[in-house]
Amino acid sequence: MRVTPDFTDQVVAGLLALCRAVGVVAPDARLPRCSHVPLIASDEQVRYVNAPTAGLFVPESGHWTTVHEGQLLGRVLSPFDGAIHAELRAPVTGVLFTLREHPLVYEGSLVARLLPTS
């Protein structure tokens, strides 16, 4: 749910590669390189982190980083006084490949997805 310059570069490189593969772009055309290496995982491998309560989610970890089991991913705060309602921690060591940006969460809202590395 975010469009960044890096993501835009990935999309353009992928579309041009597809165009070359189907013959729209010449086979010897020089295309931009994409430095992003995709993660491939099955649904069973992905670990989900959901908000246990409503409030404002404030992330404490970075998107597309490796986090360790028990590491703080973020907090759910009260919108009224800033009191901490919940601390969300990584259930496993892995790559944090989804991290919520929109701060308003309800009980059960998806906050993060991780792909275990071990």
Secondary structure in CASP SS format (residue, H / E / C, confidence):
PFRMAT SS
TARGET T0000
AUTHOR 0000-0000-0000
METHOD secondary structure of the structure
MODEL  1
M C 1.00
R C 1.00
V C 1.00
T C 1.00
P H 1.00
D H 1.00
F H 1.00
T H 1.00
D H 1.00
Q H 1.00
V H 1.00
V H 1.00
A H 1.00
G H 1.00
L H 1.00
L H 1.00
A H 1.00
L H 1.00
C H 1.00
R H 1.00
A H 1.00
V C 1.00
G C 1.00
V C 1.00
V C 1.00
A C 1.00
P C 1.00
D C 1.00
A C 1.00
R C 1.00
L C 1.00
P C 1.00
R C 1.00
C C 1.00
S C 1.00
H C 1.00
V C 1.00
P C 1.00
L C 1.00
I C 1.00
A C 1.00
S C 1.00
D C 1.00
E C 1.00
Q C 1.00
V C 1.00
R E 1.00
Y E 1.00
V E 1.00
N E 1.00
A C 1.00
P C 1.00
T C 1.00
A C 1.00
G E 1.00
L E 1.00
F E 1.00
V E 1.00
P E 1.00
E C 1.00
S C 1.00
G C 1.00
H C 1.00
W C 1.00
T E 1.00
T E 1.00
V E 1.00
H C 1.00
E C 1.00
G C 1.00
Q C 1.00
L E 1.00
L E 1.00
G E 1.00
R E 1.00
V E 1.00
L E 1.00
S C 1.00
P C 1.00
F C 1.00
D C 1.00
G C 1.00
A C 1.00
I E 1.00
H E 1.00
A E 1.00
E E 1.00
L E 1.00
R E 1.00
A C 1.00
P C 1.00
V C 1.00
T C 1.00
G E 1.00
V E 1.00
L E 1.00
F E 1.00
T E 1.00
L E 1.00
R C 1.00
E C 1.00
H C 1.00
P C 1.00
L E 1.00
V E 1.00
Y C 1.00
E C 1.00
G C 1.00
S C 1.00
L E 1.00
V E 1.00
A E 1.00
R E 1.00
L E 1.00
L E 1.00
P E 1.00
T C 1.00
S C 1.00
END
